[in-house]
Amino acid sequence: MHVGVNCIECHAAGYTNTPTNCDACHMTDYTGTVEPNHTQANFSTDCTQCHTADGWTPSSFDHTAATGFALNGSHQNVNCNQCHSAGYANTPNTCEACHMLDYGTAANPNHAAAGFPTDCAMCHDESAWNNATFDHNSTNFPLVGSHTTVDCMQCHANGFAGTPTDCASCHIADYNSTTSPNHAQSGFPTDCAQCHGSVAWTPATFDHDDTGFPLTGQHVNASCNQCHTNGYAGTPTECNACHMGDYNSASNPNHAGEGYPTDCAQCHTTSAWDPSTFNHDSQYFRIYSGNHNGEWNTCVECHTTPGDFSTFSCIDCHEHDNQNSVNNDHNGVSGYSYNSTACYNCHPNGN
């Protein structure tokens, strides 16, 4: 268009030092433009940023190359003044700079009340507001199972910054109201993940093998509270911690009266009390056969230290209570001495 212009239009002040900047000739065009209003919008007076010499229209402006802020989606249809109401210099490119009103009026969910971040791009794209998405897996708490259907506010009642991820922070009411079994009364841990999955509360599972005390036999059917009456921390694993009542009431033989050890596993398995798996004749000393059959009535006759069956006496019964007689019987026997250990070493079967 500059080809057909009368020379004097540009050289009205002569031909020396004629300015070449656009506004030297086109300031009237700039101030008279209303679509959009260049002056009100504080557009640059460098017409070449949007126009060519071929004509004022169509104009063009590479927003991405010139500003670093690409106009995508609905941003392509926005009037320039909506973002550049304060001019074109130092225009902020944060979401809330333009969309704080949208944020403040959003009611489903209520962004302001919920303390949502003002960075719209975390959930929204530039196409439309209503196709919001948020990848919760990008946080340290991926949503799986029933957590995927929970309303955000159930976990983020106090906002979205510093939201706790421990089970009890959301589920302590579930914990306190559970009666089968009673979690609070039983002193269960508040870490629900130890027994529950994220799909549903039931069925609950717990690998007791991880505790160092595998559940076998009848222990599998025992109620948790039978062993964990005082809670789950520091639960003892020795037999008498749970079975002292069984020990005291055992009468065939009388465990307490005869000073049996309280380690049930020495004779019993977890399958059942009876039959017990202790055979004195095959494992230790023949008392139900041979010369000692019928020669004793109670265990303490030989195991004279109550509760300690590793010690025994061979020299306190009627056949060995006379040392002189025993000495005479062993006259000339190498290594003989009048003590029970020596007796057992030579007569392991009682012969």
C-alpha positions in Angstrom: 0.0 0.0 0.0 3.0 2.3 0.5 3.5 2.3 -3.4 0.4 4.3 -4.1 0.9 6.9 -1.4 1.6 10.5 -2.4 5.2 11.4 -1.3 4.1 14.4 0.6 2.0 12.3 3.0 5.2 10.9 4.5 7.5 13.8 3.7 5.4 16.6 4.9 8.4 18.0 6.8 10.8 17.5 4.0 13.0 14.7 2.8 15.7 14.9 5.4 15.5 12.6 8.4 12.1 11.4 7.6 11.1 8.9 10.4 10.4 5.3 9.4 8.5 4.2 12.5 4.8 3.3 11.9 3.2 5.8 14.3 5.0 8.7 12.6 2.4 8.4 9.8 -0.3 6.1 11.2 -1.0 7.6 14.7 -4.4 8.7 13.5 -5.2 5.2 12.3 -4.0 3.9 15.7 -6.1 6.2 17.8 -9.1 5.9 15.5 -9.3 2.1 15.6 -12.1 0.8 17.7 -12.1 -2.9 16.8 -10.3 -3.4 19.0 -9.7 -0.1 20.6 -5.9 0.2 20.3 -5.5 3.3 22.6 -7.7 1.9 25.3 -6.1 -1.5 25.1 -2.6 0.1 25.1 -1.5 -1.7 22.0 2.0 -1.2 20.8 2.4 1.6 18.2 4.6 -0.7 16.1 2.0 -1.6 13.5 4.3 -4.3 12.0 3.6 -6.5 15.1 0.2 -7.3 13.7 -0.1 -5.7 10.2 1.6 -5.9 6.9 2.1 -3.2 4.2 -0.5 -4.9 2.1 -3.4 -3.6 4.2 -4.8 -3.1 7.7 -6.8 -6.3 7.3 -6.3 -9.1 7.8 -4.1 -8.5 10.8 -2.1 -11.2 12.4 -0.1 -11.7 15.6 2.0 -14.7 16.7 1.1 -14.7 20.3 3.2 -17.7 21.0 6.4 -16.4 19.4 6.0 -12.9 20.7 4.9 -13.6 24.3 5.7 -17.3 25.1 2.0 -17.8 26.0 0.3 -20.0 23.3 -3.4 -19.3 22.8 -5.1 -22.7 22.7 -8.7 -23.9 23.1 -11.1 -21.3 24.4 -8.2 -18.8 24.7 -8.3 -18.4 20.9 -11.7 -16.7 21.0 -11.0 -14.3 23.9 -11.0 -10.6 23.2 -7.5 -9.2 23.8 -8.7 -6.7 26.3 -10.0 -9.5 28.6 -6.4 -10.5 29.4 -4.7 -7.2 28.6 -7.1 -4.8 30.5 -4.1 -3.1 32.0 -2.1 -2.9 28.8 0.3 -5.3 27.0 3.4 -4.8 29.1 4.1 -7.3 31.8 0.7 -9.1 31.5 0.7 -12.0 34.0 0.2 -15.5 32.6 -1.1 -17.2 35.8 -4.6 -18.7 35.7 -5.9 -16.6 38.6 -4.9 -13.4 36.9 -7.8 -13.8 34.6 -9.9 -16.5 36.2 -10.2 -15.5 39.9 -13.9 -14.8 39.4 -14.4 -18.2 37.9 -12.6 -19.7 40.8 -14.6 -17.7 43.4 -18.0 -18.6 41.9 -17.3 -22.3 41.2 -19.7 -24.3 43.4 -19.5 -27.9 42.3 -17.2 -28.3 44.1 -16.9 -25.0 45.9 -13.3 -24.1 45.1 -12.8 -21.3 47.5 -14.4 -23.1 50.5 -12.4 -26.2 49.7 -9.2 -24.3 49.5 -8.5 -25.6 46.0 -5.2 -24.4 44.4 -5.7 -21.4 42.1 -3.6 -23.0 39.4 -6.5 -24.0 37.1 -4.2 -26.1 34.9 -3.9 -28.7 37.6 -7.4 -29.9 36.8 -8.7 -28.0 33.8 -7.5 -27.7 30.2 -8.1 -24.7 27.9 -11.1 -26.3 26.0 -13.8 -25.9 28.7 -14.3 -25.8 32.5 -16.5 -28.8 32.7 -14.1 -31.5 31.5 -11.9 -31.1 34.6 -9.5 -34.0 35.4 -6.9 -34.5 38.1 -4.4 -37.3 38.2 -4.2 -38.1 41.9 -1.5 -40.6 41.1 0.8 -37.7 40.7 0.6 -37.2 44.4 2.0 -39.5 47.0 -1.4 -41.1 47.6 -2.7 -42.9 44.4 -6.5 -43.4 44.5 -7.5 -47.1 44.1 -10.5 -49.1 45.1 -13.3 -47.3 46.9 -11.1 -44.2 47.2 -11.8 -43.4 43.5 -15.5 -42.7 44.2 -15.0 -40.5 47.3 -15.9 -36.9 47.1 -12.8 -34.7 47.4 -14.0 -32.9 50.4 -14.2 -36.1 52.5 -10.4 -36.2 52.6 -9.7 -32.5 52.0 -12.0 -31.0 54.5 -9.2 -28.7 55.6 -7.9 -27.8 52.2 -5.5 -29.4 49.8 -2.2 -28.5 51.3 -0.6 -31.0 53.8 -3.5 -33.4 53.6 -2.5 -36.4 55.8 -2.3 -39.9 54.2 -2.6 -42.1 57.3 -5.8 -44.2 57.5 -6.9 -42.8 60.9 -7.1 -39.3 59.6 -10.2 -40.2 57.6 -11.4 -43.5 59.1 -11.1 -43.1 62.9 -14.9 -43.0 63.1 -15.0 -46.4 61.2 -12.4 -47.7 63.6 -14.2 -46.6 66.7 -17.6 -47.9 65.6 -16.4 -51.4 64.6 -17.7 -54.0 67.0 -16.9 -57.3 65.2 -14.2 -57.3 66.5 -14.2 -54.2 68.7 -11.2 -52.4 67.4 -10.9 -49.7 70.0 -11.5 -52.0 73.0 -9.1 -54.5 71.6 -6.4 -51.9 71.0 -6.1 -52.7 67.3 -3.6 -50.6 65.4 -5.2 -47.6 63.5 -3.3 -48.5 60.4 -6.2 -50.0 58.5 -3.9 -51.3 55.7 -2.5 -53.9 58.0 -5.8 -55.9 57.6 -8.0 -54.1 55.0 -7.7 -53.4 51.3 -8.9 -50.2 49.7 -11.8 -52.0 47.9 -14.0 -52.8 50.9 -13.7 -53.3 54.7 -14.6 -56.9 54.3 -13.1 -59.4 53.9 -10.2 -58.3 56.1 -7.0 -60.2 56.0 -3.9 -60.3 58.2 -0.8 -62.5 57.7 0.0 -63.5 61.3 3.1 -65.1 60.0 4.6 -61.7 59.7 4.6 -61.4 63.5 7.0 -64.2 64.1 4.2 -66.3 65.6 2.5 -68.3 62.9 -1.0 -69.5 63.6 -1.4 -73.3 63.2 -3.8 -75.9 64.4 -6.4 -74.7 66.9 -4.7 -71.2 67.0 -6.2 -70.5 63.6 -9.7 -70.6 65.1 -9.0 -68.6 68.2 -10.5 -65.1 68.6 -7.9 -62.4 68.4 -9.0 -61.1 71.8 -8.2 -64.4 73.4 -4.5 -63.8 73.0 -4.5 -60.0 72.7 -6.5 -59.1 75.8 -4.1 -56.3 76.6 -3.8 -55.0 73.0 -1.4 -55.9 70.2 1.8 -54.4 71.2 4.2 -56.7 73.1 1.9 -59.7 73.1 3.8 -62.6 74.8 4.3 -65.8 72.7 5.0 -68.3 75.5 2.3 -70.9 76.1 1.5 -70.1 79.7 0.6 -66.5 78.7 -2.7 -67.9 77.3 -2.9 -71.5 78.7 -2.1 -71.2 82.4 -5.8 -72.0 83.1 -5.5 -75.2 81.1 -2.2 -76.1 82.9 -3.7 -75.6 86.3 -6.8 -77.6 85.6 -5.0 -80.5 84.0 -5.4 -83.6 86.2 -4.3 -86.5 84.2 -1.6 -86.1 85.1 -1.8 -83.2 87.5 0.5 -80.7 85.9 0.6 -78.1 88.7 0.9 -80.7 91.5 3.7 -82.5 89.8 5.6 -79.4 88.7 5.4 -79.9 85.0 7.0 -77.2 82.8 4.7 -74.5 81.6 6.1 -74.8 78.1 3.1 -76.8 76.6 5.0 -77.4 73.3 7.3 -79.9 75.1 4.4 -82.4 75.1 1.5 -80.9 73.1 0.9 -79.6 69.6 -1.4 -76.8 68.5 -3.8 -79.3 66.9 -5.2 -80.6 70.3 -4.3 -81.2 73.9 -4.8 -84.9 73.4 -2.9 -87.0 72.5 0.2 -85.4 73.8 3.5 -86.2 72.0 5.8 -87.0 74.9 7.0 -90.6 75.3 9.3 -91.0 78.3 10.3 -94.5 77.3 11.5 -93.8 73.8 12.8 -90.3 74.3 14.4 -90.5 77.7 14.3 -93.2 80.3 12.1 -96.4 80.4 9.7 -95.9 83.3 6.6 -97.6 81.8 8.5 -100.8 81.0 11.5 -102.8 82.3 12.6 -102.7 85.9 11.0 -99.3 86.7 7.6 -100.1 85.5 5.3 -99.8 88.5 8.1 -98.6 90.8 6.9 -95.0 90.9 3.7 -93.1 91.4 4.4 -89.4 90.6 7.0 -87.6 88.5 8.5 -85.7 91.5 9.8 -89.0 92.9 12.6 -88.8 90.3 12.4 -85.2 89.2 12.9 -83.7 92.7 13.3 -80.1 91.5 9.8 -78.8 90.8 9.3 -77.4 87.3 12.7 -78.6 86.2 12.5 -82.0 84.4 16.0 -81.7 83.1 17.3 -82.7 86.6 16.6 -86.1 88.2 17.6 -88.3 91.0 18.4 -92.0 90.8 19.6 -92.5 94.4 16.5 -91.4 96.4 14.2 -94.4 95.7 13.9 -97.5 97.9 16.4 -99.6 95.9 19.2 -97.1 95.9 19.0 -95.2 99.2 21.8 -97.2 100.9 25.0 -95.9 99.6 27.1 -98.6 101.2 25.1 -101.3 99.4 25.3 -99.6 96.1 29.1 -99.1 96.5 29.5 -102.8 97.2 27.5 -103.6 94.1 29.9 -101.5 92.0 33.1 -102.6 93.6 35.8 -102.5 90.9 33.6 -100.7 88.3 35.7 -98.1 86.5 34.3 -94.5 86.8 31.7 -95.4 89.4 30.4 -92.7 91.7 27.4 -92.4 93.8 25.4 -89.7 91.9 22.5 -89.8 89.5 24.3 -88.6 86.4 26.8 -91.5 86.7 23.9 -93.9 87.2 22.2 -92.7 84.0 25.4 -92.8 82.0 25.8 -96.5 82.7 22.1 -97.5 82.8 20.4 -95.3 80.2 17.6 -97.9 79.8 17.1 -98.6 83.5 18.6 -102.1 83.3 
